[in-house]
């Protein structure tokens, strides 16, 4: 007689074993209809799982994060079934769930087309209508190999051969389709239907360019049509905000393929914005008690052996270069350089904490297929900082870092976050006491800052726990930017020490910390967040002075000079064009404010002010306007709401 405890603490007893679906029906028909899986003592299982022992059970519905994952995984199988029914001979490989959707890699003799996607999606909907039962079968490894060999699924056989021989495997059947999978899955294809296939891309088998190229089909799936429609609308809005297109239109940056992929060229307009961002970053850090460092771009290969990067990060590093027979490598990280500065002399406990920050350019070997505008590049500038402190200082230092993170991100208009606290993984270094102290310090700092967070059990780095922070942009997308990591490993590897109060030599705690993540990626996020319509304090051109004819060029230039003396970035449009043309041109350039000057303005010493949103903001004296704009810039105002 299984005694089942439900999430609300209540218990249900049954005279004989029941399935997860039967349990859901006893609670309510609506719940049973929305159910896609169950959780038994924290482990996700199929609804068909027989509950024959006591345990804690939760019904997983399609509108929960776990339920969405089940739906997306099941929809990936549905897509694979549709592909194989339409294109016999195509082999399936892997089909994981990803953020907001799924993909499946296929070995096909030809590339799939947009027309193929339409046909595949149509076939998927036919399979949904058939409401095929999804059934689980447990087999031995050898039996699975034999099964897939007969089916001609060579890639599946390779996957299975890499699984330990003693491990039993599960296969999932739906109609005449069978796939290797741990599950769980929805009970039938009729549980699916809210999906959309999105695009086709190439992908190497197991991510290795030496292996065959496969065809990867991406799709998305949701628990309701409303959620799918909202997501597709978000994608359409994201397309309008694509930083690569806007960056080209506004002449902010370029990726010059003649110089190699993944290397960013900052054009004058983009460089202006970058300088403003970096100047603000530096001033905020100096105010926060940091000293600024500048370190080299390369170092002897031995340094990267000492740091461990040659052991666990070699694939992301460029090959060494030779100088006088000695190997040097471009740096993928700034951390070892800051450690060397620390080790330049012996420190006392009174010296700690030491806070050092650097806008350091690093280089990483990314596959060409993974490069994406400013979001994934080979050379980028990390807004890196490291704090070296005593164990008893961790809590205060993390609190100070969180305060600085909120200040900097909030200045750019980001005040909505998703935060994860990642704890000790199975394989890690450092004593239990240090881990407990460090994790507690992170938790307390988050709670004192009033920040909601989720715990990612076992998700920390092997060298320490961490906080990861995702910002939410104007259309609801989340971007991983800020990270705060505690490190017990590198101080040990490099033999870092300080003299403690009792005269003994102790190893400091190292805090790794980035707020933007990288200047390039953060700049890309800003472009898309603002849709290129940067607030006044960031805009490369803040004000455009537009004379209505050549007769007022001298007056327009005097207005420009007056505003420029106040530190504003201002330009005069001297083209022999009609004023309507000029206004439209600078509106397309997303210039925040335009000052129209003609005979009336020249005689009165005023300007006619309008913003890029098309609002006529009236007539203003040059002095009053300049003072108002200067105040908006100094306050780093993030809207164009006129306060003059």
Residue pairs with C-beta under 8 A, 6 or more apart in sequence:
1 13
1 14
1 15
1 16
2 13
2 14
2 17
2 18
2 51
2 52
2 53
2 54
2 55
3 11
3 12
3 13
3 54
4 11
4 12
4 13
4 14
4 23
4 51
4 54
4 55
4 56
4 57
5 11
5 54
5 55
5 56
5 57
6 12
6 27
6 56
6 57
6 58
7 56
7 58
12 23
12 26
14 51
17 50
17 51
17 52
18 26
18 50
18 51
19 47
19 48
19 49
19 50
19 51
20 35
20 37
20 38
20 40
20 45
20 46
20 47
20 48
20 49
20 51
20 57
20 59
21 32
21 35
21 47
21 48
21 187
23 38
23 51
23 57
23 59
24 31
24 32
24 35
24 38
24 47
24 59
25 32
27 59
31 59
31 61
34 61
34 62
34 63
35 47
35 59
35 60
35 61
35 62
36 47
36 60
36 61
36 62
36 67
36 70
36 71
36 74
36 186
36 187
36 191
37 44
37 45
37 46
37 47
37 60
37 66
37 67
37 70
37 184
37 185
37 186
38 44
38 45
38 46
38 47
38 49
38 57
38 58
38 59
38 60
39 45
39 57
39 58
39 60
39 66
40 49
40 51
40 55
40 56
40 57
41 55
41 56
42 56
44 60
44 66
44 70
44 183
44 184
45 183
45 184
46 136
46 183
46 184
46 185
46 187
47 184
47 186
47 187
48 135
48 136
48 187
49 184
51 57
60 66
60 67
60 70
61 67
61 223
62 68
62 71
62 191
62 223
62 224
63 223
63 224
67 223
68 221
68 222
68 223
69 97
70 184
70 185
70 186
71 186
71 191
71 192
71 194
71 221
71 222
71 223
72 97
72 101
72 102
72 220
72 221
73 95
73 96
73 97
73 102
73 181
73 183
73 185
74 134
74 185
74 186
74 189
74 191
74 192
75 102
75 124
75 192
75 195
75 219
75 221
76 95
76 96
76 97
76 102
76 103
76 104
76 219
77 95
77 134
77 172
77 174
77 177
77 179
77 181
77 185
78 124
78 127
78 128
78 174
78 189
78 192
78 195
79 95
79 102
79 104
79 120
79 124
79 197
79 217
79 219
80 92
80 95
80 104
80 106
80 177
80 179
81 124
81 127
81 174
81 175
81 177
82 120
82 121
82 123
82 124
82 127
83 90
83 92
83 104
83 106
83 120
83 217
84 90
84 92
84 177
85 123
85 127
85 177
86 116
86 119
86 120
86 123
87 108
89 109
89 152
90 106
90 107
90 108
91 106
91 107
91 108
91 152
91 153
91 154
91 155
91 156
92 104
92 105
92 106
92 153
92 155
92 156
92 179
93 104
93 105
93 106
93 107
93 155
93 156
93 159
93 205
93 214
94 104
94 105
94 159
95 102
95 103
95 104
95 105
95 179
96 102
96 103
100 220
100 231
101 198
101 218
101 219
101 220
101 221
102 218
102 219
102 220
102 221
103 216
103 217
103 218
103 219
104 216
104 217
105 203
105 205
105 214
105 215
105 216
106 112
106 214
106 215
106 216
106 217
107 154
107 155
107 205
107 212
107 214
107 215
108 214
108 215
111 200
111 202
111 215
112 120
112 200
112 215
112 217
113 200
114 200
116 200
117 197
117 199
117 200
117 217
120 197
120 217
121 195
121 196
121 197
124 192
124 195
124 197
125 193
127 174
127 175
127 189
128 189
128 190
128 192
128 193
129 190
130 175
130 189
130 190
131 188
131 189
131 190
132 174
132 175
132 188
132 189
132 190
133 174
133 187
133 188
134 172
134 173
134 174
134 185
134 186
134 187
134 188
134 189
135 172
135 173
135 174
136 170
136 171
136 172
136 173
136 183
136 185
137 170
137 171
137 172
137 173
138 168
138 169
138 170
138 171
139 147
139 168
139 169
139 170
139 171
140 168
140 169
141 160
141 163
141 164
141 165
141 166
141 167
141 168
141 169
142 165
144 160
144 169
144 171
144 180
145 157
145 160
145 161
147 171
147 178
148 156
148 157
148 160
148 180
149 157
151 178
155 205
156 180
159 180
160 169
160 180
163 169
169 180
170 180
170 181
170 182
170 183
171 178
171 179
171 180
171 181
172 178
172 179
172 181
172 183
172 185
174 188
174 189
186 192
192 221
194 221
194 222
194 223
194 224
194 225
194 227
194 228
195 219
195 220
195 221
195 222
195 228
196 219
196 220
196 221
196 228
196 232
197 217
197 218
197 219
198 218
198 219
198 220
199 217
199 218
200 215
200 216
200 217
200 218
201 216
201 218
202 213
202 214
202 215
202 216
202 369
203 213
203 214
203 215
203 216
203 369
204 210
204 211
204 212
204 213
204 214
205 211
205 212
205 213
205 214
207 367
209 367
220 228
220 231
220 232
221 228
222 228
222 231
234 475
234 476
234 477
237 475
238 475
238 477
238 528
240 531
241 475
241 527
241 528
241 529
241 531
241 532
242 373
242 528
243 373
243 374
243 375
243 523
243 524
243 525
243 527
243 528
244 373
244 374
246 252
246 527
246 528
246 531
246 532
247 253
247 254
247 270
247 373
247 374
247 524
247 527
248 254
249 532
249 588
250 269
250 270
250 532
250 540
250 589
250 590
251 267
251 268
251 269
251 270
252 266
252 267
252 269
252 270
252 273
252 527
252 540
253 264
253 265
253 266
253 267
253 270
253 374
253 523
254 264
254 265
254 267
255 261
255 262
255 263
255 264
255 265
255 371
255 373
255 377
256 263
256 265
259 265
260 378
261 368
261 371
261 378
262 366
262 368
262 371
262 376
262 377
262 378
262 379
263 377
263 378
263 379
264 374
264 377
264 379
264 380
264 520
266 274
268 540
269 540
269 541
270 523
270 540
272 540
272 569
273 523
273 534
273 538
273 539
273 540
274 519
274 523
276 537
276 538
277 519
277 522
277 523
277 538
278 359
278 519
280 408
280 411
280 636
281 359
281 383
281 408
281 515
281 516
282 292
282 357
282 359
284 404
284 407
284 408
285 292
285 357
285 385
285 404
286 292
288 355
288 400
288 403
288 404
289 355
289 400
290 355
290 356
290 357
290 385
291 354
291 355
291 356
291 357
292 356
292 357
292 358
293 337
293 338
293 341
293 356
293 357
293 358
293 360
294 358
294 360
295 331
295 334
295 337
295 338
295 341
295 358
295 360
296 331
296 337
297 330
297 331
297 361
297 363
298 321
298 328
298 329
298 330
298 331
299 328
299 329
299 331
299 336
299 337
300 326
300 327
300 328
300 329
301 310
301 320
301 326
301 327
301 328
301 329
303 336
303 340
304 310
304 317
304 329
304 336
305 311
306 336
306 493
306 494
307 333
307 335
307 336
307 490
307 493
307 494
308 489
308 490
308 493
309 317
309 332
309 333
309 336
310 317
313 332
313 333
315 365
316 332
316 364
316 365
316 366
317 329
317 330
317 332
317 364
317 365
318 329
318 330
318 363
318 364
318 365
319 329
320 327
320 328
320 329
321 327
321 328
321 329
321 330
322 328
330 362
330 363
331 337
331 360
331 362
331 363
332 362
332 363
332 364
333 362
333 382
334 358
334 360
334 362
334 382
334 384
334 386
335 384
335 386
335 490
335 510
335 512
336 490
336 494
337 358
337 360
338 356
338 358
338 384
338 386
339 386
339 490
339 491
339 494
339 496
339 510
340 494
341 356
342 354
342 388
342 496
342 508
343 494
343 495
343 496
346 497
346 498
346 499
347 354
347 388
347 497
347 498
347 499
347 508
348 498
348 499
349 390
349 498
349 499
349 500
349 501
349 506
351 498
352 388
352 389
352 390
352 393
352 498
352 508
353 387
353 388
353 389
353 390
353 393
353 397
354 387
354 388
354 389
355 385
355 386
355 387
355 397
356 385
356 386
356 387
356 388
357 383
357 384
357 385
358 382
358 384
358 385
359 381
359 382
359 383
359 384
359 519
360 381
360 382
360 384
361 379
361 380
361 381
361 382
362 379
362 380
362 381
362 382
363 378
363 379
364 378
364 380
365 378
366 376
366 377
366 378
370 376
371 377
371 378
373 524
374 520
374 521
374 523
374 524
374 527
375 521
375 524
376 521
377 520
377 521
380 518
380 519
380 520
380 521
381 518
381 519
381 520
382 514
382 517
382 518
382 519
383 514
383 515
383 516
383 517
383 518
383 519
383 522
384 512
384 513
384 514
385 513
385 514
386 510
386 511
386 512
386 513
387 397
387 401
387 510
387 511
387 513
388 491
388 496
388 508
388 509
388 510
388 511
389 397
389 508
389 509
389 511
390 498
390 500
390 506
390 508
390 509
391 434
391 437
391 438
391 509
393 509
394 437
394 438
394 441
394 486
394 509
394 511
395 440
395 441
395 444
395 445
397 511
398 441
398 442
398 445
398 467
398 484
398 511
399 445
399 448
399 449
401 445
401 484
401 511
401 513
402 445
402 446
402 449
402 451
402 467
402 484
403 449
404 515
405 469
405 482
405 484
405 515
406 415
406 449
408 515
409 415
409 417
409 471
409 481
409 482
409 515
411 636
411 638
412 526
412 529
412 638
413 529
413 530
413 535
413 638
414 471
414 472
414 473
414 529
416 471
416 472
417 451
417 469
417 470
417 471
417 472
418 454
418 469
418 470
418 472
418 478
419 446
419 451
419 452
419 453
419 454
419 467
419 468
419 469
419 470
420 453
420 454
420 455
420 456
420 459
420 467
420 468
421 439
421 442
421 443
421 446
421 453
421 454
421 455
421 456
421 465
421 466
421 467
422 456
422 458
422 459
422 460
422 461
422 465
422 466
422 467
422 468
423 439
423 455
423 456
423 457
423 458
423 459
423 460
423 465
424 435
424 439
424 458
424 460
424 465
425 458
425 459
425 460
425 461
425 462
426 458
427 462
428 435
428 460
428 462
428 463
429 462
429 463
429 488
429 489
429 492
430 463
430 464
430 488
430 489
434 488
434 509
435 464
435 465
438 464
438 465
438 486
438 488
438 509
439 465
442 465
442 466
442 467
442 484
442 486
446 453
446 467
453 467
460 466
461 485
461 487
462 489
463 485
463 486
463 487
463 488
463 489
463 490
464 485
464 486
464 487
464 488
464 489
465 485
465 486
466 483
466 484
466 485
466 486
467 482
467 483
467 484
467 485
468 480
468 482
468 483
469 480
469 481
469 482
469 483
469 484
470 478
470 479
470 480
470 481
471 478
471 479
471 481
471 482
471 525
472 478
472 479
473 479
473 525
473 528
473 529
474 529
474 530
474 531
479 525
480 517
481 514
481 515
481 516
481 517
481 521
481 522
481 525
482 514
482 515
482 516
482 517
483 512
483 513
483 514
483 517
484 511
484 512
484 513
485 511
485 512
485 513
486 509
486 510
486 511
486 512
487 509
487 510
487 511
487 512
488 507
488 509
488 510
490 496
490 510
491 507
491 508
491 509
491 510
492 507
496 507
496 508
496 510
497 505
497 506
497 507
497 508
498 505
498 506
498 508
499 505
499 506
500 506
516 522
526 534
526 538
532 590
533 590
533 612
534 540
534 590
534 592
535 592
535 636
535 637
535 638
535 639
535 640
536 542
536 592
536 593
536 629
536 632
536 633
536 637
536 640
537 632
537 633
537 636
537 637
539 569
539 590
539 591
539 592
540 569
541 569
541 570
541 571
541 589
541 591
542 568
542 569
542 570
542 591
542 592
542 593
542 629
542 633
543 563
543 568
543 569
543 570
543 571
543 591
543 592
543 593
543 594
543 595
543 629
544 570
544 571
544 572
544 573
544 582
544 586
544 589
544 591
544 593
544 594
544 595
545 556
545 557
545 559
545 560
545 563
545 570
545 571
545 572
545 573
545 594
545 595
545 597
545 607
546 556
546 572
546 573
546 579
546 582
546 583
546 586
546 594
546 595
546 596
546 597
547 553
547 555
547 556
547 572
547 573
547 574
547 597
547 598
548 579
548 596
548 597
548 598
549 598
550 574
550 576
551 599
552 597
552 598
552 599
552 601
552 602
553 572
553 574
555 597
555 601
555 602
556 572
556 574
556 597
557 572
559 572
559 595
559 597
559 607
559 622
560 570
560 571
560 572
562 622
562 623
562 626
563 570
563 622
563 625
563 626
563 629
564 570
566 626
566 627
566 629
566 630
567 630
567 633
568 626
568 629
568 630
568 633
573 582
573 585
573 586
575 582
577 585
579 596
582 594
583 594
583 596
583 610
586 594
586 612
587 594
587 612
587 614
590 612
591 612
592 611
592 612
592 640
593 609
593 610
593 611
593 612
593 629
593 640
594 609
594 610
594 611
594 612
595 607
595 608
595 609
595 625
596 607
596 608
596 610
597 607
597 608
598 608
600 606
601 607
601 608
601 619
604 619
605 621
605 622
606 619
606 620
606 621
606 622
607 619
607 620
607 622
607 625
608 616
608 618
608 619
609 616
609 617
609 618
609 619
609 620
609 625
609 642
609 644
610 616
610 617
611 617
611 640
611 642
612 640
613 640
615 642
617 642
617 644
620 628
620 644
624 644
625 644
628 642
628 643
628 644
629 644
631 643
632 643
637 643
